């Protein structure tokens, strides 16, 4: 059994948020999200199930929006810059990772 962890993710630049594409990419990863537009830099709140690697979720967001990003556990310390060379998992037409 596992639990959920909440993360804050901040993008380095404006992102043209597309809820449908983001939902299609993140739902198979068992992620709930809330996009926050009212910050100086765009942010999204993530609720990630413990069996889902954070790196997969962040790689998906970075690939979708082509900008650098930072993250932190919600309500805790400083921001961590995300860098990854891994490709995010791809969802097939059935919604499962390939």
Secondary structure, DSSP 8 states (H G I E B T S, - for coil): ---EEEEEEEESS-----HHHHHHHHHTTTEEEEEE-SSSS-EEEEEEETTS-HHHHHHHHHHHH-S-EEEEETTSS--EE----S----B-TTS-B-
